Amino acid sequence: MLFIRLSWVFGQAGWGLGIVVIALSCVVTTVTGLSMSAICTNGVVRGGGAYYLISRSLGPEFGGSIGLIFAFANAVAVAMYVVGFAETVVDLLKENNAIMIDELNDIRIIGCISVVLLLGISVAGMEWEAKAQIGLLIILLVAIVNVFVGTGIPASTDKKSKGFFNYDAKIFMENLPPDFRDGETFFSVFAIFFPAATGILAGANISGDLKDPQDALPKGTLLAILITGVTYLGVALCVSATVVRDATGNINDTIATGMDMFCNGTNTAACEQGWNFSSCEVSSCKFGSMNNFQVMTMVSGFGPLITAGTFSATLSSALASLVSAPKVFQALCKDNIYTALKFFAKGHGKNNEPIRGYVLTFIIAVAFIIIADLNVIAPIISNFFLASYALINFSCFHASYAKSPGWRPAYRYYNMWLSLFGAVLCCGVMFVINWWAALLTYAIEIFLYVYVTVKKPNVNWGSSTQAVTFVSAVNNALSLTGVEDHVKNFRPQCMVLTGAPKNRPALLDLAHCFTKNYGLCLTCEVFVGPRTETLTDVNAEMEKNQMWLNKKKRKAFYAAVACDSFRQGTENLMQASGLGRLKPNILMMGFKKDWRTADTAGVQSYVGVLHDAFDFEYGTVVLRMNQGLDISHIIKAQEEMEREAQEQKDLEKEELAEENKGKSIFRKSRNLSTQGLTSRASVTTPQSPQVVVVNERLVSTSTQFQRKQGKGTIDVWWMFDDGGLTLLLPYILTTRKKFKDCKMRIFIAGQPGRVEQDRHEMKSLLEKFRIKYADIHVIDDITQNPNSNSWKMFEDMIEPFRLHEGSKSTTLAEALRKDNPWKISDAELDTFEEKTNLQVRLNELLQENSRAANLIIVSMPIARLGSVSDHLYMAWLDILTKNLPPTMLIRGNHKSVLTFYS
């Protein structure tokens, strides 16, 4: 750019706008350099350049997308610099009439040969690359000095004919305004020049090879921006003060003495120097500041040095890009963000050189060298580099905005708002350079961002995105505390007593259907036992279970407590869970299927949890499934089988290593299907075939809410007004994809002779609530006594827990009540006979009407604490839900969750 495009840029834009071009480039690079310095000094910087800085600041989504783009931009930059070098060589060939084929193909041939030589230097390692760069730098510095010296040497007649007249104020002022030609504009000229400023990340790109990148990167980058900016400006102004825009190169185009009257138009300064270049107004001329490389050769004190400087500048830049692109790409591939690119992560030699990356960069560079037009290639990479700079600036702003305690850069001379300005400026410049290229760059970046977001790479770099997410979550939670709850904004927020989440998948799946992405779901576990023993289990299970939830894509949190009893632990969870308004309002648990064989304390604890939920104003949901909910024994068998399978594989490897031939008797493939896992339980502990079948049914049943439900019904038996929760939860289910084919049927209790009236009232109520339903059934015989078989079943159920004090003497009855206060007395059965009959009768009606339903929802009966014994209450729940499809007992906290009003 310095030797073959800078004079052209100032010829097109004039030195007025030319200074703006350089200044704008320096503003972009300086702000980016300040942001990069802050990021670099906020911890250890490893290899990867812009990719490493952005990915560790903004996360893998941004880092992965810009890393690929930046590596590609560096690969294309190799082509740009090599084409610039080839253009210089072709100009020399043309001057000496030594063109091989034609100018375009000669550029391609020379470019391809050059990039092969550069590849050899790069593959040799960083030591050779550094030595080559030092040699090229010395040549470049001598060439730059040669330009300044040459402007002070008196111009010969030949040089004057080509537009060089030494320093002249009139030439300087004539070159002040712009003179855009051939469709060029300020921004198109800027687009061609800007790649000259894209080398600021060269140091960052090889950060892994620096001794102290935290100290070297800020100093080196900012000094590079200062020195190059001053050099570009100095050379450009010298040329603007000594060279006219157009010259013929004909030594005979002089003006005879006394003909000064003709000095007007665009070539006044040359005319006053005694030269007539007016023919350039009619047809283009070959010389002057508009004509690229020849100007620098002419201005310099020794022309061949400019040629050498051009060679060194282009080759040095190409070599830097050829080294940068593979190293950035290798760092990206090592992080395994794009699994398909893992092949390029492998390094070779003591410096872990990315040989495969070099080959890929070489192929990309050759593909763009074929274009053979510097003005076409330059704008392409300008947008890619600007996108990288924009994200580096945004990274600095984002990290500062998040105010994370981990953001402590040693470099203090930065400002978050200046970084934001830099990011916006880069984005704006992208569009003014080339709007369609900018849109294409953003489209590629967004596509890669979405791809990485969907893939969710397993990395955690403590990015500022995480910090901002945390800050936003805290602020939003705090803002909610200032807003009173409103019935219209009620949403289920469930505390689910699953134990370990994977132990009761059906319970978790149903709760997840209620909350989905729109409500809070806590899966809770109580570790019962001495605190010193159980705390270890609590800490061990926390992260493991949360990771399991994330892996299964369950939008839920895991919480656990260690307590002396299940009831106390659940009570602690109900009181302490949540954050402000983000706290559970529904307790979900499974039905205690083994209540008849469990010890008394266990039954009392279970019923006590239900009472505590009502006391803490929780809605309550109890799920019962005929096969049960707990599959922990099957999971344990699965883990045992996987462990044994791994041991088997290890044994086979050892045997293969020892024998190295033949087949081991232990080499046998194993089927790890669910059926095999359930069967494994019976192999580990010998069980009957019937037990194996039960396990298989349990596994199938436990996952039924993970599958789409077929056409059927959700039957809602709304027996009591509990605030509307019994209606709202099934309605929410019907809005979910898995239950969208299920119709909701409503069953209500009615009085004989008022069936139609009750149905009409219920229909009107549902319409006001905007609850969709398929049918309304009014049950007018609910108060009838149950049949003898059903009653006999209930009596058999409670028989082991009865006192039968009525048939005993008063003294003996008192002694029995004192010794067994938890048992069901005859007086209690008499007192609650009507309520008991209702539960038994309801089961008969459920069997009759809802036997084929996909899901049954029934209003949960409530027993006043202290008035109904725990075993009698459990018998009510058991007989009510016995031998039915999946059944949920629901009871709201009598706070309205439905409203008529909009």
N, C-alpha and C positions, 0 to 999 in steps of 0.2 A: 504493500500500500504506500509506503514512504517513497519508493523510487519509481513505481510504475502507475500510480493512480492519484497521488496527492496533488500534483500540479494540475491534473485534469479536474479534480474536485474544486480547486480554487479558481480554475479557469471558468468552469460552469457557474459556480455559486458566487464568484467574486470573493475578495478577502473579507468583506463584511459578513456575508452569510457563511463563508468558509470558516471563520472563527466560531460562529454559532454551531456549525457542524461538529467541530472539534470540542467546543465547550459542552455541547449536549452529550456527546459521547463520554467526556470526562465526568460530567455530573452523574450519568448512569453508572459508570464504573466506580467512581469514588464512593457514592452512596452504597453500592453493592460491596465494595471493598471494606467499608466500615462495618456493614452488617456481617460480612463474612468473618472479619476480625473478631467481632463479639462472639460469634458462634464457635470459632476455632479455639478461643481462649476459655471456653466454658467446659473444659474437660479434655481428656486425651483424644487426639484426632488420629484416626487410622487411615489406611488407604481407601481411595474411592472418590476423593474430590467433592464436587458439587453433590453427587449422589449421597455420599456419607453425611455431609452437613445437613441436607434437607431431610433425609430419611430419619436421622436421629433427632431432628427438631420437630418435624411435622408428622412423622410416622411412616410406615411402609407404603401407605397408599399414595401419598405425594412423592415420596422418595423413589418408589418403584417406577412410577410413571415418568418422572423427570429424569431419572437415572438412565432409562433406556433412550429417551430423546437426546439427552446430553452426550451420551456415548456415541450415538449416531451422528450428532452434529460435529463432534470432533473428528469422526471418520470422514465426513464430507469435507471438513476443513482441510484435511490432508490433501484432498483433491484440489481444493481452491488454491492452496499455496503452491502445489506442484504445477498447476496450470499457469500460475503467475510466473514461476520459474521458467516453464517451457516457452511462454510468450517472449520472455527476454532472450532466450536462446534463439528462437525463430527470428526475432528482429535482427539479431546479429547475422544469422544465416542469410537473411534477405539483403542486408547491406552488402554482403560479400557474394551475392548471387549463388548461394550454396543450398537453396531449398531442395529437400529430398523428393517430396511428392507434391504437396501443396501446403499452405500455411496451417490449415485445420488439422490435417492428418499428421503433419510434423509435430504439432503440439501434443497430439495423442501419443505418438511414438516416444518423444522425449519425456513426456510425463510418466508413461508406464516404466521406462528404463529408470527414471529417477526414483520412483516409489519402490522399485525392487531394491535399489541400493540403500535407500533409507530403511527398508524393512530389515536388511542385513545388519545395519548398525543397531537397530532397536533390539533385534533378537540376540545380539551379542551381549546385551545387558546394560544396566544403568551406568556402569563405569565408562563404557565406550560412548554412550549417549552424552554423558556429562562432558567428556573430553572433546567430543565433536562440537558441542554447543559452545565451549570456551573458545575454540578455534574460530568458529563462525562469528562469535561475538566480537572478537578482535578485528576481524575483517570489516564487520558492520560499523564499528566505531570509527575506524580509519576512513571508511567511505563517507560517513556523515560529516566528519571534520573536513573532508575533501570538498564537500558541497559548500560549506561556509567559506573556506579558503578561496574556492573558485569564483564566488560572487564578487570578490575584491580584485581579482586579476583583470586587467584591461581587456575588453572584448576585441577579438580579431574581426576582420571583415566577414569571414565565413560565419562566425557566431552571430554577428549583427544581422546577416541575411536570414538567419534562422530565428531571430526575435530576441536575442540576448544583448542588452545594452549597459550592463552594470547598473548600479543604483541610480534611480531617477524618480523624482517625486511625481512627475506627470504620469509616468508608467504606473506608479503605485496607485495614484488616484483614478487612473483609467481602469484599473483592475478592481476597484472598490465595488461597483454594482454588479449584480449577477448578469449572466448572459447564457441562459439555459438554451440548449440546442438539441436537436434530434429527439424531441419529446421528453427530455429530462426535466425533473422538478427538484425542488429542495429535498423532498423526502426520498426520491429515487437516488439522488446523489448521496444522501445520508446513508441509505441502505447499502450502497456499494462501499462506502468508507467504513461503516461501523464494524465490520469484521476485524479491522485493524485494532479495535479496542477489546476484542474478545479473549485476549491472552491472559487476562487477570486471574483466571483460575488455573493457569498452568502449574503454579506451585501447589495449589490445593489438590490437583489431580494426582500428583506424585507425593502426597502427604505421608504415605506409608514409608517412603524412602528417605524422609528428612530426619535429621538427628533430633531436632526440637521444633516440631511443627507449630506448637503454640506460640513460640517466640518468633520463629522465622516467617510464618505466613503473613501476619499483619505488617511487619516491617517491609518484607520483600514486595508484597502486593501493592501497598500504598506508595512506596518509593518508585516502583515500576510505573504506576499510573502518573505520578508527578513527572518523572524523567521523560517518559514517552510523550506525554502531553506537551511539555515544553519543547521537545525535539520536533514533533509534528508542527507545532505552531511556528517555531523558529525557522524551519526549512521552508514552510509554506509562505511565510511573509517575505523571506529573502527572495524566493522565486517571484512572488507578486510584485516586488519592487524592482526587479531586473529583467523580466521577460514579458513581452506583449502576448496577447491571446493568439494572434495569427501572424504567420510569416511564410514567405514563399520559399526561402532557402536559395533564392537566385541572387547572386552577388551583383547582378546588373540592374536590380530593381532599386536603384538609387535615384534621388531627386537632384536635378541640376541646381546650381546656385541661383538664387533669385526666384525660385518657384514656390516659396513658402505659402503663397496664397491658396494653394491647393490643399493645405493641411486642415481638413475637416472630416467629419464622419467618425467612424469607429476606430480608425487607425491614426489618430492625431498624434499620439506620443511618438510612434515610429516615424511619422512624417516629419516631425520636428527634429528628429535625429538624422533626417536626410534619406529616409527609405520609404518607398512607395509599395505598400502591401494592399492597395485597394482591390487588386484582383481577387483577394480572398473573400471579398464581399459577394462575388459572383459565384465562385466555385471554391470548394474546401481546399485548404492548404495542408501541407504535410508537417509544418513546423509551428512553433508557438506553444503556449502553456496548455492548449487544448489537445495536444498530441502526445500525451503520456510519457513514455520512458525516454524519448529523445531529449526532452527538456533537461532532465537531471544529468544526462551525459554531457550536454552542452554547457550547463552551468558550472559543473565541477572543474576543479583544476586539472584533474587527470582522469579522462573518460573511462579507461579500463577499470579504475577503482570502483566506479559506480556500478559497472557490470558485475564486478566481484561482490560489491555490497548487496546488489540485488539478489545474486545467487545465494549469498550467506543468509540474508533476511528470509527469503522464501524457504530455503532448505531448513533453516533453524526453526521457523514456525511450523513447517510440515513435520519436522522431526518431533517437536514438542507435542503436536496433535496426535502423531502416530504412536507416541508413548502413552499419552493421556487416555485415549479412547479405550485401548484394551484393559488398562488398569481400572478405569471406572467400571467397565463392563464386567471385569473379573470380580470386583467387589460386589456388584449387583447380583451376579450369579452365585457367589458364595453364600449370600443371605437366603438363597433358594426362594426368592419371591416369585420368580417365574420358573416353575419346576422343569419346564421343557428346555431351559437354557443352562441347566446344571452342568452340562458337558463342558462349558467354557470356564468353569470355576477352577479347574485344575491348573496348578502352576508347575514350573520346572526350574531346577537349579536352586542354588542357595538363596537367591533373591525372589524365588517363587514367581518367575517371569511367566506372564500369560501368553504362551506361544500360540495357543489356539485362538486367542483374542487378536493377536497380531495378524494371523492369517485372515480372519474375518474382516478386520479393518482394511487390510490390503485389498480384499475383494470389493468392498464397498467403495474404497477410494478409486480403484481402477474403473468401476462402473460410472463414477461421476467425472473422471478424467475424460471419458469418451465424449462428454458434452463439449469440452474444449473451449468454453466461453466463461471468462472470469465474471463478467457482468451478470450472467445468469446464475452462477453458483452462489455468489456472495449473498444475495437477498434470501436465498433458501436457508442458509445457516444463521443469518441474522435473527430470524424469528425464533429459531431453536435456542440460541444463546440468550436472547432476551427473555424467553420463558423461564430459563434456568435462573437468570438474575432476578426476575420477578419473584420467584419462589424463595430464593435466598433472602431477599429483603423481607418478604412476608414471614419467613421463618423467624427472623430476628424480632419483627414486630409481634408476632404471635407469642413467642416465648416471653417477651417483656410484658405483654398484655395479660398473660396468664398469671404473672407474679408468683410463679412456682419458687419455693425456697431453693430448688436445685439450679435455678438460673442465676449464676454468679460469675459472669464473664470477667476475666482479669483485665480485658481491654475496656476502658471506660468511655472512650470518645465516640459514643454512638447515641442515637436518640430513636426511640420506638416510632415516633411520628415521622421522623425523617426516613426511616426504613419503610414505613407504609407509603410515603410519598414516592420513594424509589420504586416500590412494587407497582403502584398505579402508573408511574411514568413509563416503566418498562412495557406494561400492557398497552398503554396509549401509543407508544412508539411502534410497537408491533403492528398496530392497525394502520398507522399512517405510512409505514414502509410498504406494506402489502396486505390489504385487508383480507383477501382470500387465503393467503398463506397463514395469516394469524388465525383465521377461523379453522383452517386445517390443523394447525398446531394444537389449538385448544380441543378440537374434536379428538385427535389422537391421544392427548393427555387425559381427557375425560374418559375415553374408552379404557385406557390402561388403569386409570384410577378405579373405575367401576369393577374392572376385572380383578384387581388386587383386593378390593373391598369384599367382593363375593367369595374369593378364594380364602380370605382370612388367614394369611400366613402366620405360623405359630412363632411370633416374635414379640418381644416387649422391650422397647428401647426408652421408655419413660419420656415419650414425646410431649410437646406442648399441647398437642391436640387432646391428650388425656387430661392434662392439667386444666385446660379450658372447659372440657366436659365436666370435670369435677366442680369447678367454680360455678358453672351454669346450673348444675344440679343443686348445689347448695343455695344459690340465689333464688331459683325457682321454688325450692322447698320452703324457703323463708317467706317468699311472697305469698305462698298459699296460706301461711298461718294467719295472714291479715284478712283472709276472706272466709266468711262464715259458710258452713255447709248449706247447700241448697238441694232440695229434693230432685230438681231437674239434672243436677250434676252427679247424682249418686251413681256409683259404679262398684261392682263387687271387688273387694280386696280381701283375698283369702289367705288365712293361715291354715295350712294343710298338715295334719299330723301323719306324715308318711313314714316317719323313721328315716332311714336312708332312702332318698328319692327313688332309687331303682328297686326297692323292696316292694312297693305298692304302686306300680305304674298306672293302674286303672284309676286310682284316686287322684294321682297327679294329672293324668290326661284330662279328666273331667274338670278339675280345677283350672287347668290351662285353657280349656274351652271357654270358661267363664271370663277369665282375665285377659287371655291372649296378649296383645301388645298394648292394651288399653287400661290395665289395672295392675295392682300389686299382688304378687303371689309369693308367699313364703312357705317353703317346705321345711318343716320343723322336726327335730329329733330330740328326745330326752334320754340322756344317759343316766341310768339309775345306779347308784352305788356310792361308796365313799369318794369324796371329792378328789383326794390325792390319786386315786386309781383311775377315775373316769376323765379327769381333765386331759390326760394324755390322749385318750380316744377322741375327745372333742376337738382338740387342736389338729390331730391327724386327719380327721374326717372333713374338716371345714373346706379346705381347698380342693380335696379330691371330689367331694360331692358337688361343689359349685362347678368344677370343670366338667363333670358328667352332665349336669344340666345344660351347660353351654354347648357341649358336644351334641346332645340330643335336641338342641334348638328349642329348649323350654325356657320361656321368658320368666324366670323365677329365681328367687334367692334361696339360699340354704342357711338355716340358723339352727344352732344346737346349744343346749344347756346341760350342765351336770347337776343333778339334785338327788336327794335321798329318796324321793318318791316321784312317780309319774305325774301325779296330780299337782304336786308342788312345782315341778318343772314346767308343766303346761300353764299353770297360773302365772309363773314368772314371765313366760313368753307372751301371754295375753296382755300383761300389764306393761311390758317394756318394749315390745316390738314396734317398729315403725319410727317415723320421723315427722313430727308435726302432723299435717293432714295426711301424709302418706303412711297410714297405719291400717292394719287389717280391721275389717268390720264383720267378717264371716269366719267362723271356725268350721273346718271340714275334717271329718275323721271317718274311719271305717267302723262298721258294726262289729261289736265284740262277739264273735261267733262262738267262742269257747266259754261263755259266761257260766254255763251250767257245770263245767268241770274246773273252772278257775277257783282260786281261793277267795275267801270273802273280801279280803283287803283289795284284791284286784278289781272285783266288781264294784266295790264302794268307791275306789279311785276313779273308775271309768264314769260312773254316774255322777260323781262329784265334779268331774271336768265339765259335764253338760250343765250342771247347776252353776258352776263358776262362769261359764260362757254367758248364761242369761244374766248373771249378776253384773258382769262387765259390759253388758249391752251389746254383745255379739249376736249376729244371726248365726244359726246353727244348722249344719248339714251333715247327715249321717248316711253313708253309702253302704248298701248291702248287695252282695252278689253271691249267688248260690255256691259257687266254687271257692269263694273266699277271695281275699285281696293280697295276702302276704305270699310272695314267691321267694323269700330269702333263702329257703333251703335249696331251691333249684339253682339260684345264683351261686350259692356256695359250692354246689356240685359242679357247676360250670367252671368256676375258678379252679377247683381242684383238678378237673379234667384238663384244662389249659396248662396248668402247672406240670401235670404228668406228661402231656404232649410235648412240652418244651424240654423236659428231662429226656424224653425219648429221642427227640431230635439231637440233643447234645450227645447222647449215647451213640447214636448212629454216626455222627461226625467223628467221634473218637474211634469207633470201629473201622470206619472208612480210612481214617488216617493210619491205623495200624495195619489193616489188611490190604487196603488199596485195591481190592478186587473182590468179586463174589458178592453175595447178598447176605446181609445179616438176617437172622431169624426174627429180629425185632423190627425190621423195616416193613412197616405196614401202614398204609394210609388210613387216616381216621376221619370220620365224618363229624364235623363240629356243628352240625345243624341243631336246631332247637330240640328236635326229636331225640337226637343223640344225647343232648345234654340232660334231658329229663330222664332218659334211660340210664344215664350215668349215675344218677342219684340212687337208683335201685341196685346198681352194680357195687357202688361204694358201700352201701348198707343194704344187704339183701332184703328185697321187698317183693311182694306178690305182684303178678301182672296187673291186678286191679289197681294197685297203688300207682304203678307207672302210668296207666291210663288216666287216673285222676290228675297226676302231675301234668300230663300233656294237655288235658282240658283246662287246667288252671293257667298254664302259660298262654293258651289261646284266648281264654276269657280275659286275662289281665291286659291283653293288648287290643281288645275289641274297640276301645274308644280312640285308637290310633288309626283305625280304618274308617273309610266313609260308610256311614250307616245307610242301609238300603231303604227303600220306600216302606214306610210304616208310621207309627204314631208315637208321640210323647204324651202320655196320659197324666193329667194333672188333677189330683184329688184335693180340691181346696176346701178343707173342712172348717177352717177358722180364719178370721181376719187377723193377719200378723203384720200388717203394714204393706203387704204386697210382694214380699220377697218370694213367696211360693209361686207367684205368677211371673215375676220378672226373670228369675233364673232360667226357667224353661224357655221363655221367649228369647233370651240371649242365645241359648243353644240353637234355636231354629235359624238364627242369623249367621251361624258358623257354617263353613263349607262342608264339614263332616255330617252335619245334621240338616242340610238344606232340603233334603227329600222327605223329611219327617214332618207330619202335620201334628198340630197341637189340639188335643181334645181336653175339654174341661168337664170335670165331674164335681157336682156340688150336692150338698144335702138339702132336701126339700120336704115340704109337708104334704101329706095326702090331700088331693083336691086342689093343690096350688102349683102343679107342675108347670103349666104353661106360663103362669104369672111369674114364677121364680126364674124360668128360662128367659123370659122377656127382660126381667130386671137385670139378670146377669149379662145378657147380650148388650144391653144399654151401657152397663158399667164397663165392659170390655172395649166397646167402641169409643167411650170417652177416654179410656186409658190407651187407645190406639194399639191394642194387643190383637194380633191376628190369630185366628183359631179356625179349626175345621168343623167342630161340632160342640154342642153343650148338652150334657146329660144331667138330668135332675134325678137324684136317687131319693124316692119317697118312702122306701121301706127300710131305711138304715137303722131305725130304732127297733126293728124286730129282733127277737132273741135268736142267737145262732143255733144251728142244728146240733144234735147230740154228738155227732162225730167230731165236729170242730171243738165243741166244749170239752169233750173227753181228751182231745189232744192238748188243750190248754191245761187241764187238770193234771195230766201226766207230766207236763212240763214243770209245773210248780210243786209237785208232790214232794220232792226231796227237800224243799225249803219251807215247808209248812210246819207250824207248831202243833196244830190239832188240839189246842188247849180246851176246846169246848167239850171234849169227851173225857177230860181228866178232872181230878179234884182241884178245888181252888188253890190249895197249897202247892200242889205239883205244877199247876199252870203258872203260878207266880214264879216258881223256881225256874221253869223252862224259859219264861220271858226274860228273866234276869241273866240266865246263862247264854241265851241265844237271842239277843235283842234285834239282830238283823233278819230273823226269820219272819215269814208271813203269818200273821195271826188270823184267826177266823173272823174276829171283829173287823180287821182291816179289809178282808175280802167282802164282808157284808157292806161296809161303808162305800167301797168303790165297785160294787157289783155292776152298776150301770155303765161305768166307764170301761170296766173289763169286758162286758158284753159288746160294747161298741168296737173295741179293737178286734175281737174275734169275728164279729159280724162284718167289719170292714175287710178283713182278709177273705171272707167268703165272696164279697162283692168284687174285690180285686181279682180273685180267681175267675169269676164269672165274666167280667167285662174287659180286663186288661191283660189277660194271659199272653196275648200275642204282641203286646206293645214292645217297642224298642227300649223304652225307658219309662219307669213309673215314678211319679213324684207325688208324695203324700204329705199332708200337714202333720208335723210331729206332735204327738201328745206330750203334754207337760205334766209333771208331778210336782206338787208343792213340796219343798224341802222339809223333811222331818215328818210329813204326813203319810207318805207312801214309801214302803221299804224298797231298797235298791233292787232286790231280786224280783219283786212284783213289777217294778217299772221295766226291768230288762225283759221280763216275760211279755209285757205289753208290746214292746218293740219287736220282739222275736215273733210272736204270733201274728202281728200285723203284717210283717214282711216275709213270712215263711212261704217257700216254694213259689217264688215269683221271679219274673225277669229282673234285671238290675233295677234296684229301687232306691230312691233318695228320700229320706225324711228331712223336711225343711221346716224351720221355725224362725221367723223374723223376730226382731227385738221390739216390735210394735211401734217402730218409727216408720213413717211413710217413705216408701221408695218409688211410688208411682204418683203422678199428679195429672189432673185434667187439663191444666193450663199450659200454654205455650211459653 
